[in-house]
Amino acid sequence: MEVSPREWDILKALRDLGGKAPAHALAEQLSIPLATLMSDSQSLEGKGLIRSTEVRIKRARLTEEGKRYAEEGLPERRLVEALVELGGRAEIKQVAEKASLTGQELAIALGWARRKGWVSVKEGTLTLLERPGKTPEEEILALASRGEVRVEELARRGLEAALASLERRGLVEVEEEAFRILKITELGLKALEAPRPEELVSCLTPELIITGRWRSVRFKRFNLEAPGLPVYPGRMHPVQEVVEEIREIFLEMGFQEIRGPLVETAFWNFDALFTPQDHPAREMHDTFYLADPSEGDLPSEAIVQAVARTHEDGWETGSRGWGYKWRAEEARKLVMRTHTTATTIRYLAEHPEPPVWVFCIDRVYRNERVDYKHLAEFHQIEGIVMDVNVGLRDLMGILAEFYRKLGFRKIRFWPSYFPYTEPSLQSTVYSPEHKAWIELCGAGVFRPEVVRPFGVKHPVLAWGGGLERLVMLKLGVKDIRKLYRNELSWLRGLPICP
């Protein structure tokens, strides 16, 4: 069996290392690039001189937040220890000051301490129920604080559930590393019985041609199927790639894209959608209000009066309204847009005649506590169809076609409730990876109270949902924060053409 000098060196190094070795360790010993070794090993494997197997190792490492908690202690642990020092019963504010917990840490500590059954809360007072010993989560933090730890080792210790909990909390990240183990065969050992072959020429140079040496040298054969060096070309961000895919699908289906301002008046964000002015969604804990400037302009007097009357007594919509006195001062307040429906209803008011087929993919803002499935700034996919004699069957057909073009084969709808559509429905798709049905968007037909004040006389089909949930489903991401951390290892590992 003919081998090249470098292949002979690889076989000899494998024999000297006991017959097998990891590819990266072998490349380091031979002082050759790993890509070169893998190319040669593929050639050797094709000749039956070595065998290679892939080994995957998962390692857990702490995030920046995890490192801080490994050093300072988990918020729930600090809360319990402070409560112990205060005698086992104290006001929440007092315990927070004793434990040096920030506002966000206090919320985390209270949530987890109550969930684990360590404390009870009543009328602003904390009572200690249990002072636990070292928990599995704390054991993982201690192990990982000394460096990366193998998931296999954590599983051996029975810490899988604790690892999953820390991963959901964003304190630990699990990364998988794949490498190959090379093992020499009996045929490979026999190949070493022959002396090391002479060097092969891999490149035809001008010197070889001028001197005529090309006639006597031995040229190396090229393996065109050997893997090359990894290439990381410039690419669009994965989230933007999904946005472009969705945009292309809607345009193919005959829709027009629209955009709207990020800062809206409460009129377009709430009142135009028949949301009462005392609705909880308008409170500060759900909506970001602007301080300066704090108010914006309202549309024409006719539109304002129609919306006001609809809220108060139903106007000409056939509704009884909400039965309160509508206030223009409340409608003038400026907010960070909480949904892209504010954009579509504004467009609908400016285009009350059919046909209207439009969609919007844009940012929205809500006063959410950031965790593995919530962000304060995220994106929504929104669409409306206003046309003659359209109905719920048309809406389900449009959404089903949209999801099929995205690659989902099983789609379901069922009745639901949304404040400004009637009838309403929820759409779901089946994910083979999760073996579950996933909710993606709410939809329905706009109520008369929403469209009649703007002179719209034909049915309006509407739907909307979160973009990030769809992106996470397509990319297999479990933590929404991962989409925007810009981790190069994750970005490079995603296929450009999935």
SVG drawing of the C-alpha trace seen along z (x, -y; Angstrom):
<svg xmlns="http://www.w3.org/2000/svg" viewBox="-76 -69 94 75">
<polyline fill="none" stroke="black" stroke-width="0.4" points="0.0,0.0 1.6,-3.3 1.7,-6.1 3.1,-9.6 6.0,-10.6 3.6,-12.6 1.1,-9.8 3.9,-7.5 4.8,-10.0 1.2,-10.0 1.1,-6.2 4.4,-6.1 3.1,-8.8 -0.1,-6.8 1.9,-3.6 4.2,-5.5 1.2,-6.9 -0.2,-3.4 -2.2,-3.0 -4.8,-5.8 -4.9,-9.5 -7.2,-12.6 -6.7,-14.3 -5.8,-17.7 -3.2,-16.1 -1.7,-14.3 -1.5,-17.4 0.2,-19.3 2.8,-16.5 3.6,-16.4 3.6,-20.3 1.2,-20.3 -2.2,-22.2 -5.2,-20.2 -6.8,-20.7 -3.8,-19.1 -3.9,-16.1 -7.6,-15.6 -7.0,-15.6 -4.3,-13.0 -6.3,-10.9 -9.2,-10.8 -6.8,-9.4 -5.4,-6.9 -8.8,-5.8 -9.8,-5.3 -6.8,-2.9 -7.8,-1.0 -4.7,-2.0 -6.5,-3.9 -10.0,-4.2 -11.6,-7.4 -14.5,-7.9 -16.2,-11.2 -16.5,-12.0 -18.7,-14.8 -18.2,-16.4 -20.5,-18.9 -19.0,-21.4 -20.8,-23.8 -19.3,-27.2 -20.5,-30.2 -21.9,-33.3 -20.8,-36.7 -23.9,-36.7 -23.1,-33.1 -19.5,-34.1 -20.9,-36.9 -23.3,-34.6 -20.6,-31.9 -18.6,-34.6 -21.4,-36.4 -23.9,-33.5 -27.2,-33.0 -29.8,-35.8 -32.1,-33.3 -29.2,-32.0 -28.2,-35.6 -31.8,-36.3 -32.2,-33.3 -28.8,-33.9 -29.8,-37.5 -33.2,-36.4 -31.4,-33.9 -29.3,-36.7 -32.4,-38.8 -34.0,-36.1 -36.0,-34.2 -38.7,-36.9 -38.4,-40.4 -39.7,-42.9 -38.7,-42.4 -37.0,-45.8 -35.0,-45.1 -33.9,-41.7 -32.9,-43.2 -30.7,-45.8 -29.1,-43.2 -28.4,-41.0 -27.3,-43.9 -29.8,-42.8 -30.6,-45.2 -34.2,-45.6 -33.9,-43.0 -31.9,-40.6 -34.6,-40.9 -37.3,-39.9 -35.2,-36.9 -34.4,-35.9 -38.1,-36.1 -39.3,-34.1 -36.8,-31.3 -36.8,-31.2 -40.6,-30.8 -40.5,-28.3 -38.0,-26.2 -40.1,-26.4 -37.4,-28.3 -39.5,-31.3 -43.1,-32.5 -44.3,-36.1 -47.3,-37.7 -48.1,-41.4 -44.6,-42.4 -43.0,-40.2 -40.7,-37.3 -40.7,-34.2 -38.0,-31.5 -39.4,-28.0 -36.1,-26.2 -32.4,-26.9 -31.1,-24.4 -27.7,-23.0 -25.6,-23.3 -28.0,-22.9 -27.2,-21.1 -27.2,-24.5 -24.6,-25.8 -22.5,-22.7 -22.4,-23.3 -21.5,-27.0 -18.6,-25.9 -17.4,-23.3 -17.7,-25.6 -16.1,-28.6 -12.8,-26.7 -13.2,-26.4 -15.3,-24.5 -16.9,-21.3 -18.0,-18.3 -21.7,-17.7 -21.0,-14.0 -19.3,-14.5 -22.4,-16.5 -24.7,-13.8 -22.6,-11.2 -23.2,-13.2 -26.9,-13.4 -26.9,-17.2 -28.7,-17.2 -31.9,-18.9 -29.9,-21.6 -27.8,-22.2 -31.0,-22.7 -32.3,-25.1 -29.1,-27.2 -29.1,-27.2 -32.7,-28.5 -31.7,-31.2 -28.9,-32.3 -26.2,-31.5 -24.6,-28.6 -24.0,-28.0 -23.6,-24.5 -21.3,-24.1 -20.7,-21.0 -17.3,-20.2 -16.7,-17.5 -13.4,-15.9 -12.1,-12.8 -10.1,-9.9 -7.7,-8.2 -6.7,-4.5 -4.1,-2.6 -5.2,0.7 -3.2,3.9 -2.8,2.9 -1.4,-0.4 1.2,1.3 2.3,3.4 2.7,0.3 5.3,-0.9 7.5,2.1 8.6,0.4 11.1,-2.5 9.8,-6.0 9.0,-7.0 10.7,-9.8 9.1,-13.3 6.4,-14.0 6.1,-17.2 2.7,-18.9 3.2,-22.0 4.7,-22.4 7.1,-25.3 8.9,-27.3 12.2,-25.9 11.0,-22.3 9.9,-23.1 13.1,-25.1 15.5,-22.4 13.4,-19.5 13.3,-17.9 9.5,-17.5 10.2,-14.4 11.9,-12.6 10.1,-13.8 7.0,-12.1 3.9,-14.2 1.4,-14.0 -2.1,-12.9 -4.8,-15.2 -7.9,-14.1 -10.7,-16.3 -13.1,-15.0 -10.8,-15.9 -12.2,-18.6 -10.7,-22.0 -10.1,-24.8 -13.2,-26.2 -14.2,-29.5 -16.2,-32.3 -17.4,-34.7 -19.3,-37.8 -23.0,-37.0 -26.3,-38.5 -27.3,-38.1 -29.5,-35.0 -32.4,-37.0 -32.2,-39.3 -32.0,-36.2 -35.3,-35.0 -36.8,-38.5 -35.7,-38.6 -37.2,-35.1 -40.6,-36.3 -40.5,-39.5 -39.9,-37.6 -42.8,-35.2 -45.3,-38.0 -44.2,-39.9 -44.6,-36.7 -48.2,-36.4 -49.0,-39.9 -48.6,-41.9 -47.0,-45.4 -44.7,-46.2 -45.4,-49.2 -43.5,-50.8 -44.5,-53.1 -43.0,-55.3 -41.5,-53.6 -43.0,-56.4 -46.8,-56.5 -49.6,-58.4 -51.7,-56.4 -54.5,-57.2 -53.1,-54.9 -51.5,-52.4 -54.7,-51.9 -57.7,-54.1 -58.0,-53.4 -58.0,-49.6 -61.0,-50.1 -58.8,-49.6 -60.4,-51.4 -58.5,-54.2 -58.5,-52.4 -57.2,-49.1 -54.4,-47.5 -52.2,-47.2 -51.9,-51.0 -50.3,-51.1 -46.7,-52.0 -45.7,-48.4 -46.7,-47.3 -46.0,-50.4 -43.1,-52.8 -44.3,-56.4 -42.2,-59.3 -41.4,-62.1 -40.1,-64.8 -42.0,-65.3 -44.9,-63.7 -47.7,-64.4 -48.3,-64.2 -50.9,-65.4 -54.2,-63.7 -55.6,-63.0 -58.6,-65.0 -61.4,-66.1 -63.9,-63.8 -61.8,-60.7 -61.2,-61.7 -64.9,-62.3 -65.8,-58.9 -63.4,-57.0 -64.5,-58.9 -68.2,-58.2 -67.4,-54.5 -65.7,-54.3 -68.5,-56.1 -71.7,-54.6 -70.8,-52.6 -71.5,-55.3 -72.8,-53.7 -71.0,-50.4 -73.9,-48.5 -71.9,-48.3 -72.7,-49.8 -69.2,-51.1 -67.4,-51.1 -69.7,-53.5 -67.2,-56.1 -66.2,-59.7 -63.3,-59.5 -60.5,-61.9 -58.3,-63.4 -55.5,-64.2 -55.1,-60.4 -55.0,-59.8 -52.3,-62.4 -49.7,-60.7 -46.6,-59.5 -45.6,-55.8 -43.0,-53.4 -45.1,-51.4 -46.2,-48.2 -47.4,-46.4 -47.2,-46.9 -51.0,-46.9 -50.6,-50.6 -48.9,-50.8 -51.5,-48.7 -54.5,-50.6 -52.9,-53.9 -52.4,-52.7 -56.0,-51.4 -57.3,-54.8 -55.4,-56.4 -56.6,-53.7 -60.2,-52.9 -61.1,-51.5 -60.3,-47.9 -58.1,-46.2 -55.5,-46.5 -53.0,-43.7 -50.1,-44.9 -47.6,-43.5 -45.2,-44.9 -42.1,-43.5 -40.8,-45.9 -39.7,-46.6 -42.0,-47.0 -41.3,-47.7 -42.8,-46.5 -41.8,-46.9 -40.9,-43.2 -38.4,-41.6 -35.7,-40.2 -35.3,-36.4 -34.8,-33.4 -38.1,-34.0 -38.8,-37.7 -37.1,-40.9 -38.1,-44.6 -37.4,-45.2 -38.4,-42.7 -40.1,-42.3 -43.6,-41.5 -44.9,-40.2 -48.2,-41.9 -50.5,-41.7 -54.0,-42.8 -56.2,-42.1 -59.2,-44.4 -61.2,-43.3 -64.7,-42.6 -66.4,-39.5 -63.3,-38.1 -63.8,-36.0 -62.2,-33.7 -61.7,-30.9 -59.6,-33.3 -57.6,-34.3 -56.8,-30.6 -55.9,-29.9 -53.4,-32.9 -51.8,-31.9 -51.6,-28.2 -49.9,-29.1 -47.5,-31.5 -46.4,-28.7 -46.1,-26.2 -43.7,-28.5 -41.7,-28.8 -41.3,-25.0 -44.0,-23.9 -46.1,-21.0 -48.7,-20.7 -50.8,-23.7 -53.8,-23.9 -56.3,-26.7 -58.6,-26.9 -61.0,-29.5 -59.5,-32.1 -60.1,-35.5 -58.3,-38.8 -59.6,-42.2 -60.0,-43.8 -60.9,-40.9 -64.1,-38.9 -64.2,-36.0 -60.6,-35.3 -58.4,-32.3 -54.9,-31.0 -52.6,-29.4 -50.0,-26.7 -47.5,-24.6 -46.1,-21.2 -42.4,-21.0 -40.8,-17.6 -37.7,-18.6 -39.8,-19.5 -42.5,-16.8 -45.1,-19.5 -47.5,-22.0 -46.1,-25.6 -48.3,-28.7 -47.1,-31.3 -49.7,-34.1 -53.1,-35.3 -55.6,-36.3 -59.1,-37.3 -61.5,-39.8 -61.3,-43.4 -64.4,-44.4 -66.7,-47.1 -65.6,-49.3 -62.1,-49.3 -62.7,-49.9 -66.0,-51.9 -64.6,-55.1 -62.2,-55.3 -64.8,-54.8 -63.8,-51.1 -66.9,-49.3 -65.4,-45.9 -64.1,-43.0 -60.5,-43.4 -58.5,-40.2 -55.7,-40.7 -52.9,-38.6 -49.8,-39.2 -47.1,-37.4 -43.6,-37.5 -40.7,-37.2 -38.3,-35.9 -40.3,-32.9 -40.4,-31.9 -36.6,-32.5 -35.9,-30.4 -38.0,-27.6 -36.2,-27.7 -32.7,-27.9 -33.3,-25.6 -32.5,-28.3 -33.9,-27.9 -32.8,-31.3 -34.1,-34.4 -31.2,-36.4 -28.8,-34.3 -30.2,-35.8 -28.7,-39.2 -25.5,-38.4 -23.5,-38.2 -21.4,-35.2 -19.0,-34.5 -18.8,-30.8 -22.6,-30.5 -22.9,-32.8 -20.1,-30.9 -21.6,-27.5 -24.9,-28.3 -25.2,-27.0 -25.5,-29.8 -27.9,-27.7 -29.9,-25.8"/>
</svg>
